[in-house]
Amino acid sequence: MRPIKQNLISTAVIATVGLPFAVLLIWSFSNSWFYPELWPRQWGIRAWNYVFGTAGFQIMAALVQSVLVAVVTALISVAIGIPAGRALGLYEFKGKDLISVILTLPVIVPPLCVAMGLHLWFIKLGLASTFLGVVLVHLTFCLPYSVFVLWGVFSNYNPDYEGQARSLGASSWKVIVRVMLPLTFPGLVVAALFSFLLSWSQYLSTLIIGGGRITTLPILLFALMGSGDRPVAAAVSIVFVAPAFVALLFSARYLGGKSIAGIR
């Protein structure tokens, strides 16, 4: 009974998640589809010809830009999140509660307010309409998630393994590479995944800070949705979702996972 129940649950989850994308797929192959018709009146590949032909270079350029921004944001977020999460997870000190409140502020405050407030500073610092400026504004939303994930990881981390490695002659660098990183790797993957997906889906902050010069796929997608050409918008939406699914599948084995050792 248990395998049957698990299969039913898996089927229900897949159906729930996959149904919206099935509609997008149908839209992308339709030339004429109007309410209340159940199926498109005319089928065709005009939208995909547009994606890979007429606007192929523009879409691929936006896709590459989105990947670069999301990957750089995720790497920086994890690089900062490791020492921050380690300090918060392993040590008690004054101001720890205040830090947790500060970390939640970018999540609680509406993104429009955050982006508009930072935009004024970025103009003065010369970061507006630059790749670095977009990465930095994405970090304001991604870094709290990364720090909180790694805070939880290091709360269950046993630093005694590092002491044993040092007693055997391991240098500080080897302790980090051979002990800490392998033991916390599942948590690092989850933190990187959260940061990547959050950065990947950012539209408003990218539009405000990027000023239209940094064209990511969400910027292009919203413009296409506003044009009213639903088949093309559906095809670009599938292109937009595909890398996120690949990242999710790549890291699925680590979601909810535990490190092989180092647990207190």
LONU-58490 format. One record per residue (C-alpha): residue number from 0; chain; x, y, z; residue in three letters. Coordinates in Angstrom, 3 decimals. Each point is the difference from the previous one (the first is absolute). Example, Ala and Ser with C-alpha at 12.3 -4.5 7.8 and 13.67 -1.06 7.14 Angstrom:
# LONU-58490
DRENRO   n chain       px       py       pz res
DRENRO   0     A   12.300   -4.500    7.800 ALA
DRENRO   1     A    1.370    3.440   -0.660 SER
This chain:
# LONU-58490
DRENRO   n chain       px       py       pz res
DRENRO   0     A    0.000    0.000    0.000 MET
DRENRO   1     A    2.838    2.376    0.802 ARG
DRENRO   2     A    1.546   -0.042   -3.532 PRO
DRENRO   3     A   -3.466    0.549   -1.494 ILE
DRENRO   4     A   -0.601    2.954    2.309 LYS
DRENRO   5     A    3.390    1.493   -0.865 GLN
DRENRO   6     A   -0.698   -0.445   -3.717 ASN
DRENRO   7     A   -3.366    1.718    0.352 LEU
DRENRO   8     A    1.557    2.907    1.871 ILE
DRENRO   9     A    2.796    0.298   -2.573 SER
DRENRO  10     A   -2.524   -0.096   -2.842 THR
DRENRO  11     A   -2.131    2.677    1.672 ALA
DRENRO  12     A    3.020    2.261    0.553 VAL
DRENRO  13     A    1.227   -0.438   -3.583 ILE
DRENRO  14     A   -3.488    0.658   -1.371 ALA
DRENRO  15     A   -0.432    3.122    2.143 THR
DRENRO  16     A    3.391    1.402   -0.980 VAL
DRENRO  17     A   -0.133   -1.113   -3.622 GLY
DRENRO  18     A   -3.539    1.172   -0.877 LEU
DRENRO  19     A    0.878    3.717   -0.388 PRO
DRENRO  20     A    2.989   -0.913   -2.187 PHE
DRENRO  21     A   -2.188   -2.269   -2.129 ALA
DRENRO  22     A   -2.214    3.011   -0.704 VAL
DRENRO  23     A    3.088    2.061   -0.892 LEU
DRENRO  24     A    1.147   -2.744   -2.358 LEU
DRENRO  25     A   -3.385   -0.058   -1.751 ILE
DRENRO  26     A    0.008    3.794   -0.262 TRP
DRENRO  27     A    3.470   -0.039   -1.561 SER
DRENRO  28     A   -1.209   -2.256   -2.838 PHE
DRENRO  29     A   -3.232    1.886   -0.653 SER
DRENRO  30     A   -0.610    2.564   -2.719 ASN
DRENRO  31     A   -3.606    0.700    0.946 SER
DRENRO  32     A   -1.594   -0.788    3.367 TRP
DRENRO  33     A   -2.915    1.951    1.410 PHE
DRENRO  34     A   -2.263   -0.400    3.016 TYR
DRENRO  35     A   -2.064   -2.169    0.549 PRO
DRENRO  36     A    1.604   -2.458   -2.428 GLU
DRENRO  37     A    1.585   -2.966    1.766 LEU
DRENRO  38     A    2.722   -0.475   -2.618 TRP
DRENRO  39     A    1.716    2.398   -2.388 PRO
DRENRO  40     A   -1.822    0.584   -3.265 ARG
DRENRO  41     A    3.282    0.002   -1.908 GLN
DRENRO  42     A    3.299   -1.646    0.866 TRP
DRENRO  43     A    3.434    1.126   -1.111 GLY
DRENRO  44     A    3.589    0.715    0.962 ILE
DRENRO  45     A   -0.041    3.751   -0.650 ARG
DRENRO  46     A    0.928    0.748    3.608 ALA
DRENRO  47     A    2.985   -2.343   -0.049 TRP
DRENRO  48     A    1.097    1.373   -3.362 ASN
DRENRO  49     A   -0.002    3.392    1.664 TYR
DRENRO  50     A    1.971   -1.268    3.021 VAL
DRENRO  51     A    2.666   -1.810   -2.014 PHE
DRENRO  52     A   -0.149    2.149   -3.108 GLY
DRENRO  53     A   -1.185    3.607   -0.109 THR
DRENRO  54     A    0.846    0.889    3.612 ALA
DRENRO  55     A    2.312   -2.915    0.700 GLY
DRENRO  56     A    3.104    2.110    0.613 PHE
DRENRO  57     A   -1.834    2.399    2.309 GLN
DRENRO  58     A   -1.546   -2.818    2.034 ILE
DRENRO  59     A    3.244   -1.970    0.251 MET
DRENRO  60     A    1.856    3.172    1.038 ALA
DRENRO  61     A   -2.584    0.626    2.737 ALA
DRENRO  62     A    0.247   -3.651    1.056 LEU
DRENRO  63     A    3.791    0.187    0.299 VAL
DRENRO  64     A   -0.291    3.278    1.909 GLN
DRENRO  65     A   -2.491   -1.553    2.416 SER
DRENRO  66     A    2.219   -3.034    0.576 VAL
DRENRO  67     A    3.061    2.168    0.633 LEU
DRENRO  68     A   -1.821    2.268    2.450 VAL
DRENRO  69     A   -1.587   -2.929    1.863 ALA
DRENRO  70     A    3.219   -2.056    0.189 VAL
DRENRO  71     A    2.145    2.932    1.173 VAL
DRENRO  72     A   -2.664    0.984    2.546 THR
DRENRO  73     A   -0.225   -3.580    1.307 ALA
DRENRO  74     A    3.793   -0.350    0.306 LEU
DRENRO  75     A    0.399    3.304    1.860 ILE
DRENRO  76     A   -3.012   -0.766    2.185 SER
DRENRO  77     A    1.430   -3.361    1.060 VAL
DRENRO  78     A    3.509    1.425    0.429 ALA
DRENRO  79     A   -1.360    2.597    2.437 ILE
DRENRO  80     A   -2.506   -2.399    1.519 GLY
DRENRO  81     A    2.640   -2.547    1.066 ILE
DRENRO  82     A    1.857    2.184    2.542 PRO
DRENRO  83     A   -3.212    1.780    1.031 ALA
DRENRO  84     A   -1.904   -3.263    0.483 GLY
DRENRO  85     A    2.937   -1.557    1.824 ARG
DRENRO  86     A    0.235    2.918    2.422 ALA
DRENRO  87     A   -3.737    0.038    0.645 LEU
DRENRO  88     A   -0.294   -3.769    0.250 GLY
DRENRO  89     A    2.985   -0.807    2.193 LEU
DRENRO  90     A    0.388    3.013    2.278 TYR
DRENRO  91     A   -2.059    2.067    2.396 GLU
DRENRO  92     A    0.706    3.722    0.110 PHE
DRENRO  93     A   -1.697    3.314    0.657 LYS
DRENRO  94     A   -2.035    1.356   -2.852 GLY
DRENRO  95     A   -0.787   -3.414   -1.492 LYS
DRENRO  96     A   -3.750    0.623    0.167 ASP
DRENRO  97     A    0.465    3.438   -1.546 LEU
DRENRO  98     A    1.913   -1.542   -2.915 ILE
DRENRO  99     A   -2.815   -2.479   -0.636 SER
DRENRO 100     A   -2.500    2.886   -0.075 VAL
DRENRO 101     A    2.185    1.968   -2.432 ILE
DRENRO 102     A    0.281   -3.050   -2.256 LEU
DRENRO 103     A   -3.774   -0.306   -0.218 THR
DRENRO 104     A   -0.551    3.657   -0.921 LEU
DRENRO 105     A    0.638   -0.413   -3.761 PRO
DRENRO 106     A   -2.487   -2.884    0.021 VAL
DRENRO 107     A   -2.660    1.862    1.984 ILE
DRENRO 108     A    0.311    3.396   -1.704 VAL
DRENRO 109     A   -1.701    0.125   -3.436 PRO
DRENRO 110     A    2.559   -0.569   -2.794 PRO
DRENRO 111     A   -1.035    3.246   -1.717 LEU
DRENRO 112     A    0.980    2.019    3.082 CYS
DRENRO 113     A    3.342   -1.809    0.274 VAL
DRENRO 114     A    0.829    0.448   -3.681 ALA
DRENRO 115     A   -1.057    3.671   -0.090 MET
DRENRO 116     A    1.971    0.799    3.149 GLY
DRENRO 117     A    3.129   -1.712   -1.296 LEU
DRENRO 118     A   -0.399    1.600   -3.424 HIS
DRENRO 119     A    0.775    3.455    1.381 LEU
DRENRO 120     A    3.178   -1.273    1.652 TRP
DRENRO 121     A    1.033   -1.993   -3.053 PHE
DRENRO 122     A   -0.316    3.099   -2.205 ILE
DRENRO 123     A    2.358    1.892    2.312 LYS
DRENRO 124     A    2.434   -2.937    0.074 LEU
DRENRO 125     A   -0.134   -0.534   -3.756 GLY
DRENRO 126     A   -1.534   -3.486    0.354 LEU
DRENRO 127     A   -3.318    0.722   -1.688 ALA
DRENRO 128     A   -0.506   -1.652   -3.389 SER
DRENRO 129     A    2.969   -2.319    0.585 THR
DRENRO 130     A    0.393   -3.763    0.343 PHE
DRENRO 131     A    1.546    0.437    3.466 LEU
DRENRO 132     A   -2.880    2.192    1.131 GLY
DRENRO 133     A   -2.552   -2.635   -1.037 VAL
DRENRO 134     A    1.966   -2.719    1.825 VAL
DRENRO 135     A    0.185    2.133    3.147 LEU
DRENRO 136     A   -3.722    0.748    0.041 VAL
DRENRO 137     A   -0.722   -3.703   -0.512 HIS
DRENRO 138     A    2.255   -0.758    2.960 LEU
DRENRO 139     A   -2.232    2.062    2.274 THR
DRENRO 140     A   -2.764   -2.565   -0.602 PHE
DRENRO 141     A    2.130   -3.156   -0.338 CYS
DRENRO 142     A    2.504    0.476    2.816 LEU
DRENRO 143     A   -2.530   -0.282    2.880 PRO
DRENRO 144     A   -1.175   -3.399   -1.280 TYR
DRENRO 145     A    3.566   -1.193   -0.445 SER
DRENRO 146     A    1.023    1.115    3.489 VAL
DRENRO 147     A   -3.063   -1.521    1.661 PHE
DRENRO 148     A    0.481   -3.335   -1.800 VAL
DRENRO 149     A    3.674   -0.172    0.987 LEU
DRENRO 150     A   -0.831    1.188    3.509 TRP
DRENRO 151     A   -2.133   -3.111    0.361 GLY
DRENRO 152     A    2.730   -2.176   -1.548 VAL
DRENRO 153     A    2.687    1.224    2.403 PHE
DRENRO 154     A   -2.369   -0.256    2.966 SER
DRENRO 155     A    0.245   -3.791   -0.501 ASN
DRENRO 156     A    3.670    0.041   -0.940 TYR
DRENRO 157     A    2.580   -1.606    2.268 ASN
DRENRO 158     A    3.264    2.005   -0.077 PRO
DRENRO 159     A    1.804   -2.797    1.898 ASP
DRENRO 160     A    0.763   -1.613   -3.368 TYR
DRENRO 161     A    2.023    3.066   -0.901 GLU
DRENRO 162     A    1.933   -0.288    3.262 GLY
DRENRO 163     A    0.799   -3.631   -0.761 GLN
DRENRO 164     A    1.226    0.962   -3.471 ALA
DRENRO 165     A    2.269    2.703    1.445 ARG
DRENRO 166     A    1.406   -2.462    2.547 SER
DRENRO 167     A    0.987   -2.207   -2.932 LEU
DRENRO 168     A    1.919    2.851   -1.600 GLY
DRENRO 169     A   -2.576    1.425   -2.423 ALA
DRENRO 170     A    0.413    3.650   -0.889 SER
DRENRO 171     A   -2.852    2.489    0.300 SER
DRENRO 172     A   -0.583   -0.169   -3.766 TRP
DRENRO 173     A   -0.148   -3.805    0.032 LYS
DRENRO 174     A   -2.402    0.084    2.940 VAL
DRENRO 175     A   -2.331    2.185   -2.027 ILE
DRENRO 176     A    0.318   -1.993   -3.230 VAL
DRENRO 177     A    0.185   -3.530    1.425 ARG
DRENRO 178     A   -2.227    0.291    3.065 VAL
DRENRO 179     A   -2.361    2.971    0.155 MET
DRENRO 180     A   -1.079    0.232   -3.635 LEU
DRENRO 181     A   -0.692   -3.744   -0.499 PRO
DRENRO 182     A   -2.001   -0.192    3.241 LEU
DRENRO 183     A   -2.089    3.050   -0.822 THR
DRENRO 184     A   -0.225   -0.573   -3.768 PHE
DRENRO 185     A   -3.739   -0.905   -0.114 PRO
DRENRO 186     A   -0.801    3.223    1.852 GLY
DRENRO 187     A    2.236    1.988   -2.330 LEU
DRENRO 188     A   -1.846   -1.431   -3.003 VAL
DRENRO 189     A   -3.379    0.920    1.470 VAL
DRENRO 190     A    1.177    3.541    0.825 ALA
DRENRO 191     A    1.426    0.391   -3.514 ALA
DRENRO 192     A   -3.232   -1.338   -1.538 LEU
DRENRO 193     A   -2.164    2.441    1.956 PHE
DRENRO 194     A    2.241    2.903   -0.985 SER
DRENRO 195     A    0.073   -1.072   -3.655 PHE
DRENRO 196     A   -3.788   -0.377   -0.262 LEU
DRENRO 197     A   -0.689    3.283    1.790 LEU
DRENRO 198     A    2.440    1.875   -2.213 SER
DRENRO 199     A   -1.277   -1.773   -3.106 TRP
DRENRO 200     A   -3.566    1.170    0.581 SER
DRENRO 201     A    0.773    3.635    0.899 GLN
DRENRO 202     A   -1.773    2.450   -2.279 TYR
DRENRO 203     A   -0.763    3.250    1.809 LEU
DRENRO 204     A    3.404    0.471    1.618 SER
DRENRO 205     A    1.768   -0.843   -3.264 THR
DRENRO 206     A   -2.151    2.477   -1.909 LEU
DRENRO 207     A    0.598    2.824    2.491 ILE
DRENRO 208     A    3.721   -0.489    0.607 ILE
DRENRO 209     A    0.823   -1.319   -3.474 GLY
DRENRO 210     A   -1.774    2.931   -1.600 GLY
DRENRO 211     A   -0.831   -2.038   -3.092 GLY
DRENRO 212     A    3.677   -0.486   -0.862 ARG
DRENRO 213     A    0.282   -3.334    1.824 ILE
DRENRO 214     A   -2.580   -2.070   -1.845 THR
DRENRO 215     A   -0.752   -3.267    1.754 THR
DRENRO 216     A   -2.576   -2.545   -1.079 LEU
DRENRO 217     A   -2.690    1.208    2.468 PRO
DRENRO 218     A    0.305    3.516   -1.468 ILE
DRENRO 219     A   -0.473   -1.381   -3.500 LEU
DRENRO 220     A   -2.816   -2.312    1.081 LEU
DRENRO 221     A   -2.040    2.761    1.630 PHE
DRENRO 222     A    0.356    2.110   -3.129 ALA
DRENRO 223     A   -1.287   -2.890   -2.133 LEU
DRENRO 224     A   -2.900   -0.615    2.382 MET
DRENRO 225     A   -0.967    3.650   -0.310 GLY
DRENRO 226     A   -0.033   -0.299   -3.796 SER
DRENRO 227     A   -2.954   -2.398    0.141 GLY
DRENRO 228     A    1.707   -2.702   -2.089 ASP
DRENRO 229     A   -0.743   -2.914    2.299 ARG
DRENRO 230     A    1.558   -2.810   -2.089 PRO
DRENRO 231     A    3.345    1.804   -0.135 VAL
DRENRO 232     A   -0.231    0.909    3.694 ALA
DRENRO 233     A   -0.747   -3.664    0.810 ALA
DRENRO 234     A    2.993   -1.214   -2.025 ALA
DRENRO 235     A    2.326    2.487    1.706 VAL
DRENRO 236     A   -1.494   -1.000    3.387 SER
DRENRO 237     A    1.018   -3.609   -0.652 ILE
DRENRO 238     A    3.512    1.157   -0.896 VAL
DRENRO 239     A   -0.016    2.063    3.210 PHE
DRENRO 240     A   -1.121   -2.890    2.205 VAL
DRENRO 241     A    2.314   -2.651   -1.506 ALA
DRENRO 242     A    3.298    1.097    1.664 PRO
DRENRO 243     A   -1.725    0.280    3.377 ALA
DRENRO 244     A   -1.290   -3.571   -0.375 PHE
DRENRO 245     A    3.478   -1.189   -0.945 VAL
DRENRO 246     A    1.460    1.655    3.102 ALA
DRENRO 247     A   -2.757   -1.503    2.143 LEU
DRENRO 248     A    0.514   -3.508   -1.390 LEU
DRENRO 249     A    3.758    0.295    0.425 PHE
DRENRO 250     A   -0.334    0.867    3.674 SER
DRENRO 251     A   -3.103   -2.109    0.790 ALA
DRENRO 252     A    2.059   -2.704    1.690 ARG
DRENRO 253     A    1.243    2.550    2.543 TYR
DRENRO 254     A   -3.362    1.568    0.860 LEU
DRENRO 255     A   -0.831   -1.012    3.518 GLY
DRENRO 256     A    3.217   -2.016    0.148 GLY
DRENRO 257     A    2.449   -0.255    2.863 LYS
DRENRO 258     A    3.733    0.083   -0.035 SER
DRENRO 259     A    1.755   -3.339    0.265 ILE
DRENRO 260     A    1.624    0.985    3.285 ALA
DRENRO 261     A    0.563    2.910    2.291 GLY
DRENRO 262     A   -3.440   -0.075    1.600 ILE
DRENRO 263     A    0.028    0.660    3.684 ARG
